[in-house]
């Protein structure tokens, strides 16, 4: 294992970590480089347990001893020596533009995404969650955490949905984006036919006049639950393409929940009737 002390934020070896707060820059560079950033010890550990390959680590000096067993296990594997960059908190803040959570980051190689067919053929799924154009990375991460906690079998994201491997999505999910199988739909809403051919009922969570309560929803087979974007909900095309509209029964004069909160309630109703 190679531990490298970094004295200046301008060090070229830290190119992967520079400008993490510039969303436009990262959306241009990440697909080309095939990287994502994992933040915090627990998230890094989940990524490694999922078989993701680290390109390098970056951390405050005070976290090095505590992370040494994890780092040594990586170095003892088949990956060869992975550099560990160590810097002060001030240098880290200059590099990333934010206070690094628990002082540790890792640049990880993005694993190739499976096709929808490969993802579904590998498991006997009861409930799959579809994220239609959800753009807030916090919501994406929180939905993945709900999916992991409540037992959803997979997540499918539409072409315009926010990146589940963006730093904030990964951190909010507590690393469960590595635990829940997921991939991108090739088209929307045309991709729903892959699910129907496998016997899925496609249910859209929506506040429409014909939506039935989740209390009354009794699907005969597996369900694909569609969650729409913040504010507007599922698009008109999406609503026309699903098989049934469902809603969460509400009280107190409230008509809706944040999409991440709604995902947890709906998954509980579907998976723990």
C-alpha positions, 0 to 999 in steps of 0.5 A, spaced: 500 500 500 502 506 498 501 512 502 502 519 499 502 525 503 499 531 499 501 538 501 497 542 496 490 542 493 493 543 486 497 536 486 495 533 479 494 526 483 488 529 485 485 530 479 479 525 480 477 529 486 477 536 484 471 540 483 466 535 486 461 541 487 460 543 480 455 538 478 455 540 470 463 538 470 462 532 474 456 530 469 461 531 463 467 528 466 464 522 470 461 517 464 468 518 460 472 516 466 467 511 469 468 513 476 464 515 482 466 518 489 464 514 495 464 518 501 465 516 509 468 509 511 461 505 511 459 507 504 466 505 502 466 499 505 459 497 502 462 499 495 468 494 496 463 489 499 459 490 493 465 488 489 467 495 486 474 497 484 477 503 488 482 507 483 484 511 490 483 513 497 483 520 500 482 522 507 484 526 513 491 523 517 487 522 523 482 517 519 488 513 516 489 508 522 482 506 523 481 505 516 488 501 515 485 494 516 480 496 510 485 499 506 490 493 507 485 488 505 484 492 498 491 492 497 492 484 499 487 482 494 487 482 486 487 489 485 494 491 486 497 497 490 491 502 490 494 509 492 492 512 499 492 520 499 493 523 506 491 531 507 489 536 512 482 538 513 484 545 510 487 542 504 481 537 503 476 542 503 480 546 498 480 540 494 472 538 494 469 545 496 465 542 502 467 538 509 468 531 508 464 527 512 468 523 516 474 525 513 474 519 507 473 519 500 474 514 495 474 514 487 471 508 485 471 505 478 463 505 475 461 497 474 458 496 468 450 496 468 446 490 466 440 490 461 433 490 464 433 483 462 439 481 465 437 484 472 430 481 472 432 474 469 437 474 475 432 474 481 425 472 482 422 479 483 416 481 487 416 489 487 421 493 482 421 500 483 421 505 477 424 512 478 421 517 472 426 523 471 427 524 479 432 530 479 434 531 486 440 526 488 437 527 495 431 524 494 434 518 489 439 516 495 433 516 500 429 512 495 434 507 495 435 506 502 427 505 503 428 500 497 433 496 501 430 497 508 423 494 506 425 489 501 424 492 494 428 487 489 430 492 484 430 499 482 430 502 474 431 509 473 429 512 466 434 516 462 433 523 465 433 521 472 439 523 476 445 519 477 444 514 483 452 514 483 452 521 484 456 523 491 450 525 494 445 520 492 450 515 495 451 518 501 444 519 503 443 512 501 448 510 506 451 506 501 445 502 499 445 504 492 451 498 492 446 493 495 440 494 491 440 491 484 439 497 479 440 499 472 437 504 467 431 503 462 433 503 455 427 508 453 421 511 457 415 509 457 417 504 452 421 500 457 415 498 460 414 492 455 420 488 458 416 488 465 409 486 462 412 481 458 415 478 465 408 478 468 409 485 472 403 489 473 405 497 472 402 501 478 403 509 478 403 512 484 399 518 483 393 523 485 389 522 479 381 521 480 381 514 478 387 512 483 385 506 487 387 506 495 393 502 496 389 498 501 385 496 495 390 494 491 391 487 490 395 485 484 395 477 482 403 477 481 409 482 481 409 489 481 413 495 478 411 501 482 412 508 478 414 514 482 414 521 479 419 527 479 418 532 484 413 537 484 409 534 478 409 527 479 409 522 474 408 525 467 402 525 462 406 519 458 407 515 464 400 516 467 397 513 460 402 507 460 401 504 466 396 499 468 393 502 474 394 508 478 394 508 486 395 512 492 396 512 499 390 514 503 391 520 507 389 524 513 389 531 516 387 534 509 394 533 506 394 530 499 401 528 498 408 526 501 415 527 499 417 522 493 422 519 498 417 518 504 412 516 499 416 510 496 417 508 504 410 508 505 408 505 498 413 499 499 411 497 506 404 497 504 406 492 498 411 488 501 408 487 508 400 487 507 
